[in-house]
Amino acid sequence: MNKPLTYALLLATALGLAACEKTPEDKMESAKESVSEAMENLGNAAEETGEAIEQKTNEALGNEPT
C-alpha cells in the first residue's frame, strides 16, 4: 500500500517540476539580461580602472587634478 502512494507522489512532483520549467523564450530573455548586466559591469570596471590609473599618474607626477 505504501508503494502506490510513493509512486503517485513522485509522479505529481515530476509533473509539478515540468510545469515550472522555463520555456526557450524565457531562457533566451534571461540570457540577454545577464549579458546586458555583464556588459554594464564591464563598462563600469573599465571606467573605474581608467580613473584609478589617472589618479596614480597624477600622484606619481605630482599633479593635482583641477
mmCIF file of the N, C-alpha and C atoms, coordinates in Angstrom:
data_MODEL
# 
_entry.id   MODEL 
# 
loop_
_atom_site.group_PDB 
_atom_site.id 
_atom_site.type_symbol 
_atom_site.label_atom_id 
_atom_site.label_alt_id 
_atom_site.label_comp_id 
_atom_site.label_asym_id 
_atom_site.label_entity_id 
_atom_site.label_seq_id 
_atom_site.pdbx_PDB_ins_code 
_atom_site.Cartn_x 
_atom_site.Cartn_y 
_atom_site.Cartn_z 
_atom_site.occupancy 
_atom_site.B_iso_or_equiv 
_atom_site.pdbx_formal_charge 
_atom_site.auth_seq_id 
_atom_site.auth_comp_id 
_atom_site.auth_asym_id 
_atom_site.auth_atom_id 
_atom_site.pdbx_PDB_model_num 
ATOM 1   N N  . MET A 1 1  ? 0.818  -1.188 0.000   1.00 0.00 ? 1  MET A N  1 
ATOM 2   C CA . MET A 1 1  ? 0.000  0.000  0.000   1.00 0.00 ? 1  MET A CA 1 
ATOM 3   C C  . MET A 1 1  ? 0.861  1.251  0.000   1.00 0.00 ? 1  MET A C  1 
ATOM 4   N N  . ASN A 1 2  ? 2.054  1.169  0.505   1.00 0.00 ? 2  ASN A N  1 
ATOM 5   C CA . ASN A 1 2  ? 2.947  2.312  0.561   1.00 0.00 ? 2  ASN A CA 1 
ATOM 6   C C  . ASN A 1 2  ? 3.513  2.669  -0.811  1.00 0.00 ? 2  ASN A C  1 
ATOM 7   N N  . LYS A 1 3  ? 3.769  1.661  -1.627  1.00 0.00 ? 3  LYS A N  1 
ATOM 8   C CA . LYS A 1 3  ? 4.362  1.902  -2.945  1.00 0.00 ? 3  LYS A CA 1 
ATOM 9   C C  . LYS A 1 3  ? 3.460  2.719  -3.863  1.00 0.00 ? 3  LYS A C  1 
ATOM 10  N N  . PRO A 1 4  ? 2.172  2.426  -3.966  1.00 0.00 ? 4  PRO A N  1 
ATOM 11  C CA . PRO A 1 4  ? 1.329  3.244  -4.850  1.00 0.00 ? 4  PRO A CA 1 
ATOM 12  C C  . PRO A 1 4  ? 1.299  4.721  -4.440  1.00 0.00 ? 4  PRO A C  1 
ATOM 13  N N  . LEU A 1 5  ? 1.294  4.966  -3.153  1.00 0.00 ? 5  LEU A N  1 
ATOM 14  C CA . LEU A 1 5  ? 1.303  6.343  -2.670  1.00 0.00 ? 5  LEU A CA 1 
ATOM 15  C C  . LEU A 1 5  ? 2.624  7.023  -3.044  1.00 0.00 ? 5  LEU A C  1 
ATOM 16  N N  . THR A 1 6  ? 3.710  6.319  -2.887  1.00 0.00 ? 6  THR A N  1 
ATOM 17  C CA . THR A 1 6  ? 5.020  6.857  -3.243  1.00 0.00 ? 6  THR A CA 1 
ATOM 18  C C  . THR A 1 6  ? 5.102  7.159  -4.728  1.00 0.00 ? 6  THR A C  1 
ATOM 19  N N  . TYR A 1 7  ? 4.608  6.244  -5.548  1.00 0.00 ? 7  TYR A N  1 
ATOM 20  C CA . TYR A 1 7  ? 4.629  6.464  -6.999  1.00 0.00 ? 7  TYR A CA 1 
ATOM 21  C C  . TYR A 1 7  ? 3.764  7.661  -7.385  1.00 0.00 ? 7  TYR A C  1 
ATOM 22  N N  . ALA A 1 8  ? 2.622  7.786  -6.744  1.00 0.00 ? 8  ALA A N  1 
ATOM 23  C CA . ALA A 1 8  ? 1.734  8.916  -7.033  1.00 0.00 ? 8  ALA A CA 1 
ATOM 24  C C  . ALA A 1 8  ? 2.399  10.239 -6.657  1.00 0.00 ? 8  ALA A C  1 
ATOM 25  N N  . LEU A 1 9  ? 3.071  10.264 -5.522  1.00 0.00 ? 9  LEU A N  1 
ATOM 26  C CA . LEU A 1 9  ? 3.770  11.485 -5.104  1.00 0.00 ? 9  LEU A CA 1 
ATOM 27  C C  . LEU A 1 9  ? 4.926  11.818 -6.045  1.00 0.00 ? 9  LEU A C  1 
ATOM 28  N N  . LEU A 1 10 ? 5.657  10.806 -6.471  1.00 0.00 ? 10 LEU A N  1 
ATOM 29  C CA . LEU A 1 10 ? 6.748  11.039 -7.416  1.00 0.00 ? 10 LEU A CA 1 
ATOM 30  C C  . LEU A 1 10 ? 6.228  11.577 -8.746  1.00 0.00 ? 10 LEU A C  1 
ATOM 31  N N  . LEU A 1 11 ? 5.127  11.023 -9.218  1.00 0.00 ? 11 LEU A N  1 
ATOM 32  C CA . LEU A 1 11 ? 4.531  11.481 -10.467 1.00 0.00 ? 11 LEU A CA 1 
ATOM 33  C C  . LEU A 1 11 ? 4.045  12.925 -10.330 1.00 0.00 ? 11 LEU A C  1 
ATOM 34  N N  . ALA A 1 12 ? 3.384  13.232 -9.244  1.00 0.00 ? 12 ALA A N  1 
ATOM 35  C CA . ALA A 1 12 ? 2.891  14.596 -9.017  1.00 0.00 ? 12 ALA A CA 1 
ATOM 36  C C  . ALA A 1 12 ? 4.051  15.586 -8.935  1.00 0.00 ? 12 ALA A C  1 
ATOM 37  N N  . THR A 1 13 ? 5.121  15.211 -8.275  1.00 0.00 ? 13 THR A N  1 
ATOM 38  C CA . THR A 1 13 ? 6.295  16.074 -8.168  1.00 0.00 ? 13 THR A CA 1 
ATOM 39  C C  . THR A 1 13 ? 6.930  16.295 -9.530  1.00 0.00 ? 13 THR A C  1 
ATOM 40  N N  . ALA A 1 14 ? 7.068  15.238 -10.303 1.00 0.00 ? 14 ALA A N  1 
ATOM 41  C CA . ALA A 1 14 ? 7.658  15.362 -11.636 1.00 0.00 ? 14 ALA A CA 1 
ATOM 42  C C  . ALA A 1 14 ? 6.816  16.253 -12.526 1.00 0.00 ? 14 ALA A C  1 
ATOM 43  N N  . LEU A 1 15 ? 5.511  16.095 -12.480 1.00 0.00 ? 15 LEU A N  1 
ATOM 44  C CA . LEU A 1 15 ? 4.627  16.941 -13.282 1.00 0.00 ? 15 LEU A CA 1 
ATOM 45  C C  . LEU A 1 15 ? 4.693  18.393 -12.822 1.00 0.00 ? 15 LEU A C  1 
ATOM 46  N N  . GLY A 1 16 ? 4.765  18.591 -11.534 1.00 0.00 ? 16 GLY A N  1 
ATOM 47  C CA . GLY A 1 16 ? 4.872  19.951 -10.998 1.00 0.00 ? 16 GLY A CA 1 
ATOM 48  C C  . GLY A 1 16 ? 6.150  20.631 -11.433 1.00 0.00 ? 16 GLY A C  1 
ATOM 49  N N  . LEU A 1 17 ? 7.256  19.913 -11.397 1.00 0.00 ? 17 LEU A N  1 
ATOM 50  C CA . LEU A 1 17 ? 8.529  20.478 -11.829 1.00 0.00 ? 17 LEU A CA 1 
ATOM 51  C C  . LEU A 1 17 ? 8.544  20.745 -13.327 1.00 0.00 ? 17 LEU A C  1 
ATOM 52  N N  . ALA A 1 18 ? 7.945  19.875 -14.095 1.00 0.00 ? 18 ALA A N  1 
ATOM 53  C CA . ALA A 1 18 ? 7.883  20.061 -15.543 1.00 0.00 ? 18 ALA A CA 1 
ATOM 54  C C  . ALA A 1 18 ? 7.056  21.294 -15.888 1.00 0.00 ? 18 ALA A C  1 
ATOM 55  N N  . ALA A 1 19 ? 6.014  21.560 -15.130 1.00 0.00 ? 19 ALA A N  1 
ATOM 56  C CA . ALA A 1 19 ? 5.173  22.724 -15.386 1.00 0.00 ? 19 ALA A CA 1 
ATOM 57  C C  . ALA A 1 19 ? 5.910  24.016 -15.072 1.00 0.00 ? 19 ALA A C  1 
ATOM 58  N N  . CYS A 1 20 ? 6.869  23.974 -14.158 1.00 0.00 ? 20 CYS A N  1 
ATOM 59  C CA . CYS A 1 20 ? 7.623  25.170 -13.772 1.00 0.00 ? 20 CYS A CA 1 
ATOM 60  C C  . CYS A 1 20 ? 8.820  25.432 -14.676 1.00 0.00 ? 20 CYS A C  1 
ATOM 61  N N  . GLU A 1 21 ? 9.117  24.510 -15.560 1.00 0.00 ? 21 GLU A N  1 
ATOM 62  C CA . GLU A 1 21 ? 10.289 24.655 -16.418 1.00 0.00 ? 21 GLU A CA 1 
ATOM 63  C C  . GLU A 1 21 ? 10.145 25.868 -17.322 1.00 0.00 ? 21 GLU A C  1 
ATOM 64  N N  . LYS A 1 22 ? 11.233 26.607 -17.488 1.00 0.00 ? 22 LYS A N  1 
ATOM 65  C CA . LYS A 1 22 ? 11.220 27.790 -18.337 1.00 0.00 ? 22 LYS A CA 1 
ATOM 66  C C  . LYS A 1 22 ? 11.117 27.384 -19.802 1.00 0.00 ? 22 LYS A C  1 
ATOM 67  N N  . THR A 1 23 ? 10.449 28.219 -20.558 1.00 0.00 ? 23 THR A N  1 
ATOM 68  C CA . THR A 1 23 ? 10.371 27.999 -21.993 1.00 0.00 ? 23 THR A CA 1 
ATOM 69  C C  . THR A 1 23 ? 11.672 28.480 -22.632 1.00 0.00 ? 23 THR A C  1 
ATOM 70  N N  . PRO A 1 24 ? 11.969 28.063 -23.837 1.00 0.00 ? 24 PRO A N  1 
ATOM 71  C CA . PRO A 1 24 ? 13.182 28.550 -24.501 1.00 0.00 ? 24 PRO A CA 1 
ATOM 72  C C  . PRO A 1 24 ? 13.207 30.073 -24.628 1.00 0.00 ? 24 PRO A C  1 
ATOM 73  N N  . GLU A 1 25 ? 12.035 30.671 -24.827 1.00 0.00 ? 25 GLU A N  1 
ATOM 74  C CA . GLU A 1 25 ? 11.977 32.128 -24.925 1.00 0.00 ? 25 GLU A CA 1 
ATOM 75  C C  . GLU A 1 25 ? 12.362 32.788 -23.601 1.00 0.00 ? 25 GLU A C  1 
ATOM 76  N N  . ASP A 1 26 ? 11.882 32.199 -22.493 1.00 0.00 ? 26 ASP A N  1 
ATOM 77  C CA . ASP A 1 26 ? 12.230 32.739 -21.179 1.00 0.00 ? 26 ASP A CA 1 
ATOM 78  C C  . ASP A 1 26 ? 13.727 32.607 -20.918 1.00 0.00 ? 26 ASP A C  1 
ATOM 79  N N  . LYS A 1 27 ? 14.283 31.465 -21.315 1.00 0.00 ? 27 LYS A N  1 
ATOM 80  C CA . LYS A 1 27 ? 15.721 31.251 -21.131 1.00 0.00 ? 27 LYS A CA 1 
ATOM 81  C C  . LYS A 1 27 ? 16.522 32.253 -21.956 1.00 0.00 ? 27 LYS A C  1 
ATOM 82  N N  . MET A 1 28 ? 16.070 32.545 -23.185 1.00 0.00 ? 28 MET A N  1 
ATOM 83  C CA . MET A 1 28 ? 16.768 33.494 -24.049 1.00 0.00 ? 28 MET A CA 1 
ATOM 84  C C  . MET A 1 28 ? 16.702 34.896 -23.456 1.00 0.00 ? 28 MET A C  1 
ATOM 85  N N  . GLU A 1 29 ? 15.559 35.276 -22.947 1.00 0.00 ? 29 GLU A N  1 
ATOM 86  C CA . GLU A 1 29 ? 15.405 36.603 -22.342 1.00 0.00 ? 29 GLU A CA 1 
ATOM 87  C C  . GLU A 1 29 ? 16.295 36.726 -21.106 1.00 0.00 ? 29 GLU A C  1 
ATOM 88  N N  . SER A 1 30 ? 16.335 35.681 -20.308 1.00 0.00 ? 30 SER A N  1 
ATOM 89  C CA . SER A 1 30 ? 17.187 35.685 -19.123 1.00 0.00 ? 30 SER A CA 1 
ATOM 90  C C  . SER A 1 30 ? 18.659 35.801 -19.513 1.00 0.00 ? 30 SER A C  1 
ATOM 91  N N  . ALA A 1 31 ? 19.052 35.104 -20.570 1.00 0.00 ? 31 ALA A N  1 
ATOM 92  C CA . ALA A 1 31 ? 20.439 35.175 -21.038 1.00 0.00 ? 31 ALA A CA 1 
ATOM 93  C C  . ALA A 1 31 ? 20.757 36.577 -21.542 1.00 0.00 ? 31 ALA A C  1 
ATOM 94  N N  . LYS A 1 32 ? 19.818 37.193 -22.259 1.00 0.00 ? 32 LYS A N  1 
ATOM 95  C CA . LYS A 1 32 ? 20.036 38.560 -22.749 1.00 0.00 ? 32 LYS A CA 1 
ATOM 96  C C  . LYS A 1 32 ? 20.231 39.531 -21.591 1.00 0.00 ? 32 LYS A C  1 
ATOM 97  N N  . GLU A 1 33 ? 19.411 39.389 -20.559 1.00 0.00 ? 33 GLU A N  1 
ATOM 98  C CA . GLU A 1 33 ? 19.531 40.249 -19.391 1.00 0.00 ? 33 GLU A CA 1 
ATOM 99  C C  . GLU A 1 33 ? 20.882 40.040 -18.700 1.00 0.00 ? 33 GLU A C  1 
ATOM 100 N N  . SER A 1 34 ? 21.314 38.804 -18.606 1.00 0.00 ? 34 SER A N  1 
ATOM 101 C CA . SER A 1 34 ? 22.601 38.511 -17.969 1.00 0.00 ? 34 SER A CA 1 
ATOM 102 C C  . SER A 1 34 ? 23.754 39.119 -18.763 1.00 0.00 ? 34 SER A C  1 
ATOM 103 N N  . VAL A 1 35 ? 23.691 39.003 -20.081 1.00 0.00 ? 35 VAL A N  1 
ATOM 104 C CA . VAL A 1 35 ? 24.745 39.580 -20.930 1.00 0.00 ? 35 VAL A CA 1 
ATOM 105 C C  . VAL A 1 35 ? 24.740 41.093 -20.799 1.00 0.00 ? 35 VAL A C  1 
ATOM 106 N N  . SER A 1 36 ? 23.556 41.684 -20.774 1.00 0.00 ? 36 SER A N  1 
ATOM 107 C CA . SER A 1 36 ? 23.442 43.130 -20.647 1.00 0.00 ? 36 SER A CA 1 
ATOM 108 C C  . SER A 1 36 ? 24.053 43.609 -19.325 1.00 0.00 ? 36 SER A C  1 
ATOM 109 N N  . GLU A 1 37 ? 23.735 42.913 -18.249 1.00 0.00 ? 37 GLU A N  1 
ATOM 110 C CA . GLU A 1 37 ? 24.292 43.268 -16.948 1.00 0.00 ? 37 GLU A CA 1 
ATOM 111 C C  . GLU A 1 37 ? 25.810 43.084 -16.933 1.00 0.00 ? 37 GLU A C  1 
ATOM 112 N N  . ALA A 1 38 ? 26.285 42.021 -17.549 1.00 0.00 ? 38 ALA A N  1 
ATOM 113 C CA . ALA A 1 38 ? 27.730 41.772 -17.588 1.00 0.00 ? 38 ALA A CA 1 
ATOM 114 C C  . ALA A 1 38 ? 28.445 42.876 -18.364 1.00 0.00 ? 38 ALA A C  1 
ATOM 115 N N  . MET A 1 39 ? 27.864 43.302 -19.474 1.00 0.00 ? 39 MET A N  1 
ATOM 116 C CA . MET A 1 39 ? 28.477 44.376 -20.264 1.00 0.00 ? 39 MET A CA 1 
ATOM 117 C C  . MET A 1 39 ? 28.491 45.687 -19.484 1.00 0.00 ? 39 MET A C  1 
ATOM 118 N N  . GLU A 1 40 ? 27.417 45.953 -18.766 1.00 0.00 ? 40 GLU A N  1 
ATOM 119 C CA . GLU A 1 40 ? 27.362 47.168 -17.945 1.00 0.00 ? 40 GLU A CA 1 
ATOM 120 C C  . GLU A 1 40 ? 28.421 47.124 -16.850 1.00 0.00 ? 40 GLU A C  1 
ATOM 121 N N  . ASN A 1 41 ? 28.554 45.973 -16.195 1.00 0.00 ? 41 ASN A N  1 
ATOM 122 C CA . ASN A 1 41 ? 29.560 45.821 -15.153 1.00 0.00 ? 41 ASN A CA 1 
ATOM 123 C C  . ASN A 1 41 ? 30.970 45.955 -15.719 1.00 0.00 ? 41 ASN A C  1 
ATOM 124 N N  . LEU A 1 42 ? 31.182 45.418 -16.911 1.00 0.00 ? 42 LEU A N  1 
ATOM 125 C CA . LEU A 1 42 ? 32.484 45.521 -17.555 1.00 0.00 ? 42 LEU A CA 1 
ATOM 126 C C  . LEU A 1 42 ? 32.807 46.978 -17.872 1.00 0.00 ? 42 LEU A C  1 
ATOM 127 N N  . GLY A 1 43 ? 31.813 47.715 -18.358 1.00 0.00 ? 43 GLY A N  1 
ATOM 128 C CA . GLY A 1 43 ? 32.000 49.136 -18.636 1.00 0.00 ? 43 GLY A CA 1 
ATOM 129 C C  . GLY A 1 43 ? 32.328 49.920 -17.377 1.00 0.00 ? 43 GLY A C  1 
ATOM 130 N N  . ASN A 1 44 ? 31.623 49.612 -16.292 1.00 0.00 ? 44 ASN A N  1 
ATOM 131 C CA . ASN A 1 44 ? 31.892 50.288 -15.023 1.00 0.00 ? 44 ASN A CA 1 
ATOM 132 C C  . ASN A 1 44 ? 33.300 49.971 -14.521 1.00 0.00 ? 44 ASN A C  1 
ATOM 133 N N  . ALA A 1 45 ? 33.717 48.741 -14.661 1.00 0.00 ? 45 ALA A N  1 
ATOM 134 C CA . ALA A 1 45 ? 35.050 48.343 -14.219 1.00 0.00 ? 45 ALA A CA 1 
ATOM 135 C C  . ALA A 1 45 ? 36.124 49.053 -15.045 1.00 0.00 ? 45 ALA A C  1 
ATOM 136 N N  . ALA A 1 46 ? 35.908 49.162 -16.344 1.00 0.00 ? 46 ALA A N  1 
ATOM 137 C CA . ALA A 1 46 ? 36.878 49.848 -17.196 1.00 0.00 ? 46 ALA A CA 1 
ATOM 138 C C  . ALA A 1 46 ? 36.969 51.323 -16.828 1.00 0.00 ? 46 ALA A C  1 
ATOM 139 N N  . GLU A 1 47 ? 35.833 51.929 -16.552 1.00 0.00 ? 47 GLU A N  1 
ATOM 140 C CA . GLU A 1 47 ? 35.814 53.344 -16.165 1.00 0.00 ? 47 GLU A CA 1 
ATOM 141 C C  . GLU A 1 47 ? 36.555 53.559 -14.848 1.00 0.00 ? 47 GLU A C  1 
ATOM 142 N N  . GLU A 1 48 ? 36.285 52.688 -13.881 1.00 0.00 ? 48 GLU A N  1 
ATOM 143 C CA . GLU A 1 48 ? 36.958 52.797 -12.587 1.00 0.00 ? 48 GLU A CA 1 
ATOM 144 C C  . GLU A 1 48 ? 38.460 52.567 -12.724 1.00 0.00 ? 48 GLU A C  1 
ATOM 145 N N  . THR A 1 49 ? 38.851 51.640 -13.571 1.00 0.00 ? 49 THR A N  1 
ATOM 146 C CA . THR A 1 49 ? 40.272 51.380 -13.806 1.00 0.00 ? 49 THR A CA 1 
ATOM 147 C C  . THR A 1 49 ? 40.942 52.598 -14.420 1.00 0.00 ? 49 THR A C  1 
ATOM 148 N N  . GLY A 1 50 ? 40.279 53.214 -15.385 1.00 0.00 ? 50 GLY A N  1 
ATOM 149 C CA . GLY A 1 50 ? 40.814 54.422 -16.010 1.00 0.00 ? 50 GLY A CA 1 
ATOM 150 C C  . GLY A 1 50 ? 40.975 55.547 -15.009 1.00 0.00 ? 50 GLY A C  1 
ATOM 151 N N  . GLU A 1 51 ? 39.996 55.716 -14.144 1.00 0.00 ? 51 GLU A N  1 
ATOM 152 C CA . GLU A 1 51 ? 40.083 56.756 -13.115 1.00 0.00 ? 51 GLU A CA 1 
ATOM 153 C C  . GLU A 1 51 ? 41.227 56.465 -12.144 1.00 0.00 ? 51 GLU A C  1 
ATOM 154 N N  . ALA A 1 52 ? 41.391 55.205 -11.768 1.00 0.00 ? 52 ALA A N  1 
ATOM 155 C CA . ALA A 1 52 ? 42.466 54.837 -10.846 1.00 0.00 ? 52 ALA A CA 1 
ATOM 156 C C  . ALA A 1 52 ? 43.831 55.073 -11.488 1.00 0.00 ? 52 ALA A C  1 
ATOM 157 N N  . ILE A 1 53 ? 43.970 54.748 -12.767 1.00 0.00 ? 53 ILE A N  1 
ATOM 158 C CA . ILE A 1 53 ? 45.235 54.974 -13.475 1.00 0.00 ? 53 ILE A CA 1 
ATOM 159 C C  . ILE A 1 53 ? 45.532 56.470 -13.540 1.00 0.00 ? 53 ILE A C  1 
ATOM 160 N N  . GLU A 1 54 ? 44.511 57.247 -13.843 1.00 0.00 ? 54 GLU A N  1 
ATOM 161 C CA . GLU A 1 54 ? 44.693 58.701 -13.913 1.00 0.00 ? 54 GLU A CA 1 
ATOM 162 C C  . GLU A 1 54 ? 45.111 59.264 -12.556 1.00 0.00 ? 54 GLU A C  1 
ATOM 163 N N  . GLN A 1 55 ? 44.487 58.779 -11.494 1.00 0.00 ? 55 GLN A N  1 
ATOM 164 C CA . GLN A 1 55 ? 44.818 59.247 -10.153 1.00 0.00 ? 55 GLN A CA 1 
ATOM 165 C C  . GLN A 1 55 ? 46.262 58.876 -9.793  1.00 0.00 ? 55 GLN A C  1 
ATOM 166 N N  . LYS A 1 56 ? 46.655 57.646 -10.057 1.00 0.00 ? 56 LYS A N  1 
ATOM 167 C CA . LYS A 1 56 ? 48.024 57.210 -9.742  1.00 0.00 ? 56 LYS A CA 1 
ATOM 168 C C  . LYS A 1 56 ? 49.044 57.979 -10.573 1.00 0.00 ? 56 LYS A C  1 
ATOM 169 N N  . THR A 1 57 ? 48.715 58.263 -11.833 1.00 0.00 ? 57 THR A N  1 
ATOM 170 C CA . THR A 1 57 ? 49.618 59.033 -12.685 1.00 0.00 ? 57 THR A CA 1 
ATOM 171 C C  . THR A 1 57 ? 49.799 60.430 -12.124 1.00 0.00 ? 57 THR A C  1 
ATOM 172 N N  . ASN A 1 58 ? 48.696 61.056 -11.719 1.00 0.00 ? 58 ASN A N  1 
ATOM 173 C CA . ASN A 1 58 ? 48.779 62.390 -11.148 1.00 0.00 ? 58 ASN A CA 1 
ATOM 174 C C  . ASN A 1 58 ? 49.592 62.395 -9.866  1.00 0.00 ? 58 ASN A C  1 
ATOM 175 N N  . GLU A 1 59 ? 49.406 61.353 -9.043  1.00 0.00 ? 59 GLU A N  1 
ATOM 176 C CA . GLU A 1 59 ? 50.179 61.255 -7.803  1.00 0.00 ? 59 GLU A CA 1 
ATOM 177 C C  . GLU A 1 59 ? 51.663 61.073 -8.096  1.00 0.00 ? 59 GLU A C  1 
ATOM 178 N N  . ALA A 1 60 ? 51.974 60.244 -9.084  1.00 0.00 ? 60 ALA A N  1 
ATOM 179 C CA . ALA A 1 60 ? 53.370 59.983 -9.424  1.00 0.00 ? 60 ALA A CA 1 
ATOM 180 C C  . ALA A 1 60 ? 54.056 61.209 -9.989  1.00 0.00 ? 60 ALA A C  1 
ATOM 181 N N  . LEU A 1 61 ? 53.313 62.000 -10.762 1.00 0.00 ? 61 LEU A N  1 
ATOM 182 C CA . LEU A 1 61 ? 53.899 63.197 -11.382 1.00 0.00 ? 61 LEU A CA 1 
ATOM 183 C C  . LEU A 1 61 ? 53.772 64.433 -10.500 1.00 0.00 ? 61 LEU A C  1 
ATOM 184 N N  . GLY A 1 62 ? 53.055 64.294 -9.388  1.00 0.00 ? 62 GLY A N  1 
ATOM 185 C CA . GLY A 1 62 ? 52.887 65.414 -8.501  1.00 0.00 ? 62 GLY A CA 1 
ATOM 186 C C  . GLY A 1 62 ? 51.867 66.416 -8.999  1.00 0.00 ? 62 GLY A C  1 
ATOM 187 N N  . ASN A 1 63 ? 51.035 66.013 -9.930  1.00 0.00 ? 63 ASN A N  1 
ATOM 188 C CA . ASN A 1 63 ? 49.999 66.907 -10.463 1.00 0.00 ? 63 ASN A CA 1 
ATOM 189 C C  . ASN A 1 63 ? 48.709 66.721 -9.659  1.00 0.00 ? 63 ASN A C  1 
ATOM 190 N N  . GLU A 1 64 ? 48.081 67.805 -9.355  1.00 0.00 ? 64 GLU A N  1 
ATOM 191 C CA . GLU A 1 64 ? 46.792 67.743 -8.702  1.00 0.00 ? 64 GLU A CA 1 
ATOM 192 C C  . GLU A 1 64 ? 45.715 68.012 -9.753  1.00 0.00 ? 64 GLU A C  1 
ATOM 193 N N  . PRO A 1 65 ? 44.659 67.225 -9.775  1.00 0.00 ? 65 PRO A N  1 
ATOM 194 C CA . PRO A 1 65 ? 43.582 67.491 -10.740 1.00 0.00 ? 65 PRO A CA 1 
ATOM 195 C C  . PRO A 1 65 ? 42.910 68.813 -10.434 1.00 0.00 ? 65 PRO A C  1 
ATOM 196 N N  . THR A 1 66 ? 42.520 69.496 -11.472 1.00 0.00 ? 66 THR A N  1 
ATOM 197 C CA . THR A 1 66 ? 41.885 70.807 -11.285 1.00 0.00 ? 66 THR A CA 1 
ATOM 198 C C  . THR A 1 66 ? 40.394 70.697 -11.371 1.00 0.00 ? 66 THR A C  1 
# 
